[in-house]
Amino acid sequence: MVRNEGTVDRIVRVVLGVALVAAWAFGWLTGTLAVVLGVVGIVLIGTGAVGFCPLYRMLGMSTCPVPAKR
């Protein structure tokens, strides 16, 4: 897997993911929406941790800085 997330993107994903999982775990959200947002939070934490987003890959996107040519 080639990394396709930049540093800021990864930080935002992890912070948002932790917030969603916390809201789900502490019961601030209830019902089906809570479960869906909890799963989305887990996915955000995972993709932020590894630096690869499959959706970015399918869309041909990347937030990684382009390496300088030598």
LINTADA-V800304 format. One record per residue. RES is the residue in three letters. PSI is psi as a letter, one per 40 degrees, with the letter a starting at -180 (999 if undefined). OMEGA is omega in whole degrees, -180 to 180 (NA if undefined). Layout:
RES	PSI	OMEGA
RES	PSI	OMEGA
This chain:
MET	h	177
VAL	h	-179
ARG	h	180
ASN	e	177
GLU	h	177
GLY	i	-176
THR	d	-180
VAL	d	178
ASP	d	-179
ARG	d	-180
ILE	d	180
VAL	d	179
ARG	d	-178
VAL	d	-180
VAL	d	179
LEU	d	179
GLY	d	179
VAL	d	179
ALA	d	-180
LEU	d	179
VAL	d	178
ALA	d	179
ALA	d	178
TRP	d	-176
ALA	d	-178
PHE	e	176
GLY	e	178
TRP	d	175
LEU	i	-180
THR	i	176
GLY	a	-178
THR	d	179
LEU	d	179
ALA	d	-180
VAL	d	180
VAL	d	-180
LEU	d	175
GLY	d	178
VAL	d	177
VAL	d	178
GLY	d	178
ILE	d	178
VAL	d	179
LEU	d	178
ILE	d	-179
GLY	d	-179
THR	d	177
GLY	d	-179
ALA	d	-177
VAL	e	178
GLY	e	-179
PHE	h	178
CYS	h	179
PRO	d	179
LEU	d	175
TYR	d	-179
ARG	d	180
MET	d	-179
LEU	e	180
GLY	f	-178
MET	i	173
SER	h	175
THR	e	176
CYS	i	175
PRO	i	180
VAL	h	180
PRO	i	-180
ALA	i	178
LYS	i	-179
ARG	999	NA
